[in-house]
Amino acid sequence: MPAQPTQATAGSGQMEQVLTEYRTSQVEVMLLRQQFLWPFPDADQHLAQFAHHVKVDGSVPVRLQEFVIGYHKPRHLSAVSTVAPASPVITANAMTADFVDEVQISRNGQFLVREAISPVFTGAQSYRRLEVAKLKVGSEAYVLTVANSFLHKPMWLAIFGPDGHTVYRIGLPHGTWQFTEHADGISMVDTSGTGRRLVIRPELQ
């Protein structure tokens, strides 16, 4: 079954909600404390260390081996109504559901995922990007996705299973992370040396 869209509100009162971790019983999470090893990452190069990875800018779907990744990236514009020629009025919050970014994933022609990404993570910049990597765990292929607008802004991370279900999702408080690929999952560490090791267990049949 396709993963369900996440809550996509951008109000400051919901920041804690969108940063909440979700994981299935397949995922074991261990806290890490280690040295930050590599140079400071570029804003859109977090997954460059992975064997199979792509960037998706939203213009066209991008192929990642057997997966095809689409990134629906609507323009985030404030609505402007002109009361008088010299006094435009801008509405308070124009980032409604119609302006929410969305990731779509298919595999070998079969639609798997359609999931919204809150503007808390993507911001309003036209050059924002989605990064995607393929994870091979045992005989199964998983899809790791990350999105954010600036390194100092929150980052969205999700891992989808072979059938499209959400295996893991978290909102990270900033975008300064080093991600490392492992045979059984990933690890992520920030500049303080604090992070997490995610181990993905085979799904029970």
Secondary structure as a PSIPRED ss2 file (coil, helix, strand):
# PSIPRED VFORMAT (PSIPRED V4.0)

   1 M C   1.000  0.000  0.000
   2 P C   1.000  0.000  0.000
   3 A E   0.000  0.000  1.000
   4 Q C   1.000  0.000  0.000
   5 P C   1.000  0.000  0.000
   6 T C   1.000  0.000  0.000
   7 Q C   1.000  0.000  0.000
   8 A C   1.000  0.000  0.000
   9 T C   1.000  0.000  0.000
  10 A C   1.000  0.000  0.000
  11 G C   1.000  0.000  0.000
  12 S H   0.000  1.000  0.000
  13 G H   0.000  1.000  0.000
  14 Q H   0.000  1.000  0.000
  15 M H   0.000  1.000  0.000
  16 E H   0.000  1.000  0.000
  17 Q H   0.000  1.000  0.000
  18 V H   0.000  1.000  0.000
  19 L C   1.000  0.000  0.000
  20 T C   1.000  0.000  0.000
  21 E C   1.000  0.000  0.000
  22 Y E   0.000  0.000  1.000
  23 R E   0.000  0.000  1.000
  24 T C   1.000  0.000  0.000
  25 S C   1.000  0.000  0.000
  26 Q C   1.000  0.000  0.000
  27 V E   0.000  0.000  1.000
  28 E E   0.000  0.000  1.000
  29 V E   0.000  0.000  1.000
  30 M E   0.000  0.000  1.000
  31 L E   0.000  0.000  1.000
  32 L E   0.000  0.000  1.000
  33 R E   0.000  0.000  1.000
  34 Q C   1.000  0.000  0.000
  35 Q C   1.000  0.000  0.000
  36 F C   1.000  0.000  0.000
  37 L C   1.000  0.000  0.000
  38 W C   1.000  0.000  0.000
  39 P C   1.000  0.000  0.000
  40 F C   1.000  0.000  0.000
  41 P C   1.000  0.000  0.000
  42 D C   1.000  0.000  0.000
  43 A C   1.000  0.000  0.000
  44 D C   1.000  0.000  0.000
  45 Q C   1.000  0.000  0.000
  46 H C   1.000  0.000  0.000
  47 L C   1.000  0.000  0.000
  48 A C   1.000  0.000  0.000
  49 Q C   1.000  0.000  0.000
  50 F C   1.000  0.000  0.000
  51 A C   1.000  0.000  0.000
  52 H C   1.000  0.000  0.000
  53 H E   0.000  0.000  1.000
  54 V E   0.000  0.000  1.000
  55 K E   0.000  0.000  1.000
  56 V E   0.000  0.000  1.000
  57 D C   1.000  0.000  0.000
  58 G C   1.000  0.000  0.000
  59 S C   1.000  0.000  0.000
  60 V C   1.000  0.000  0.000
  61 P C   1.000  0.000  0.000
  62 V E   0.000  0.000  1.000
  63 R E   0.000  0.000  1.000
  64 L E   0.000  0.000  1.000
  65 Q C   1.000  0.000  0.000
  66 E C   1.000  0.000  0.000
  67 F E   0.000  0.000  1.000
  68 V E   0.000  0.000  1.000
  69 I E   0.000  0.000  1.000
  70 G E   0.000  0.000  1.000
  71 Y E   0.000  0.000  1.000
  72 H E   0.000  0.000  1.000
  73 K C   1.000  0.000  0.000
  74 P C   1.000  0.000  0.000
  75 R C   1.000  0.000  0.000
  76 H C   1.000  0.000  0.000
  77 L C   1.000  0.000  0.000
  78 S C   1.000  0.000  0.000
  79 A C   1.000  0.000  0.000
  80 V E   0.000  0.000  1.000
  81 S E   0.000  0.000  1.000
  82 T E   0.000  0.000  1.000
  83 V E   0.000  0.000  1.000
  84 A E   0.000  0.000  1.000
  85 P C   1.000  0.000  0.000
  86 A C   1.000  0.000  0.000
  87 S E   0.000  0.000  1.000
  88 P E   0.000  0.000  1.000
  89 V E   0.000  0.000  1.000
  90 I E   0.000  0.000  1.000
  91 T C   1.000  0.000  0.000
  92 A C   1.000  0.000  0.000
  93 N C   1.000  0.000  0.000
  94 A C   1.000  0.000  0.000
  95 M C   1.000  0.000  0.000
  96 T C   1.000  0.000  0.000
  97 A H   0.000  1.000  0.000
  98 D H   0.000  1.000  0.000
  99 F H   0.000  1.000  0.000
 100 V C   1.000  0.000  0.000
 101 D E   0.000  0.000  1.000
 102 E E   0.000  0.000  1.000
 103 V E   0.000  0.000  1.000
 104 Q E   0.000  0.000  1.000
 105 I E   0.000  0.000  1.000
 106 S E   0.000  0.000  1.000
 107 R E   0.000  0.000  1.000
 108 N C   1.000  0.000  0.000
 109 G C   1.000  0.000  0.000
 110 Q E   0.000  0.000  1.000
 111 F E   0.000  0.000  1.000
 112 L E   0.000  0.000  1.000
 113 V E   0.000  0.000  1.000
 114 R E   0.000  0.000  1.000
 115 E E   0.000  0.000  1.000
 116 A E   0.000  0.000  1.000
 117 I E   0.000  0.000  1.000
 118 S C   1.000  0.000  0.000
 119 P H   0.000  1.000  0.000
 120 V H   0.000  1.000  0.000
 121 F H   0.000  1.000  0.000
 122 T H   0.000  1.000  0.000
 123 G C   1.000  0.000  0.000
 124 A C   1.000  0.000  0.000
 125 Q C   1.000  0.000  0.000
 126 S C   1.000  0.000  0.000
 127 Y C   1.000  0.000  0.000
 128 R C   1.000  0.000  0.000
 129 R E   0.000  0.000  1.000
 130 L E   0.000  0.000  1.000
 131 E E   0.000  0.000  1.000
 132 V E   0.000  0.000  1.000
 133 A E   0.000  0.000  1.000
 134 K E   0.000  0.000  1.000
 135 L E   0.000  0.000  1.000
 136 K E   0.000  0.000  1.000
 137 V E   0.000  0.000  1.000
 138 G C   1.000  0.000  0.000
 139 S C   1.000  0.000  0.000
 140 E E   0.000  0.000  1.000
 141 A E   0.000  0.000  1.000
 142 Y E   0.000  0.000  1.000
 143 V E   0.000  0.000  1.000
 144 L E   0.000  0.000  1.000
 145 T E   0.000  0.000  1.000
 146 V E   0.000  0.000  1.000
 147 A E   0.000  0.000  1.000
 148 N E   0.000  0.000  1.000
 149 S C   1.000  0.000  0.000
 150 F C   1.000  0.000  0.000
 151 L C   1.000  0.000  0.000
 152 H C   1.000  0.000  0.000
 153 K C   1.000  0.000  0.000
 154 P C   1.000  0.000  0.000
 155 M E   0.000  0.000  1.000
 156 W E   0.000  0.000  1.000
 157 L E   0.000  0.000  1.000
 158 A E   0.000  0.000  1.000
 159 I E   0.000  0.000  1.000
 160 F E   0.000  0.000  1.000
 161 G C   1.000  0.000  0.000
 162 P C   1.000  0.000  0.000
 163 D C   1.000  0.000  0.000
 164 G C   1.000  0.000  0.000
 165 H C   1.000  0.000  0.000
 166 T E   0.000  0.000  1.000
 167 V E   0.000  0.000  1.000
 168 Y E   0.000  0.000  1.000
 169 R E   0.000  0.000  1.000
 170 I E   0.000  0.000  1.000
 171 G E   0.000  0.000  1.000
 172 L E   0.000  0.000  1.000
 173 P C   1.000  0.000  0.000
 174 H C   1.000  0.000  0.000
 175 G C   1.000  0.000  0.000
 176 T C   1.000  0.000  0.000
 177 W E   0.000  0.000  1.000
 178 Q E   0.000  0.000  1.000
 179 F E   0.000  0.000  1.000
 180 T E   0.000  0.000  1.000
 181 E E   0.000  0.000  1.000
 182 H E   0.000  0.000  1.000
 183 A C   1.000  0.000  0.000
 184 D C   1.000  0.000  0.000
 185 G E   0.000  0.000  1.000
 186 I E   0.000  0.000  1.000
 187 S E   0.000  0.000  1.000
 188 M E   0.000  0.000  1.000
 189 V E   0.000  0.000  1.000
 190 D E   0.000  0.000  1.000
 191 T C   1.000  0.000  0.000
 192 S C   1.000  0.000  0.000
 193 G C   1.000  0.000  0.000
 194 T E   0.000  0.000  1.000
 195 G E   0.000  0.000  1.000
 196 R E   0.000  0.000  1.000
 197 R E   0.000  0.000  1.000
 198 L E   0.000  0.000  1.000
 199 V E   0.000  0.000  1.000
 200 I E   0.000  0.000  1.000
 201 R C   1.000  0.000  0.000
 202 P C   1.000  0.000  0.000
 203 E C   1.000  0.000  0.000
 204 L C   1.000  0.000  0.000
 205 Q C   1.000  0.000  0.000
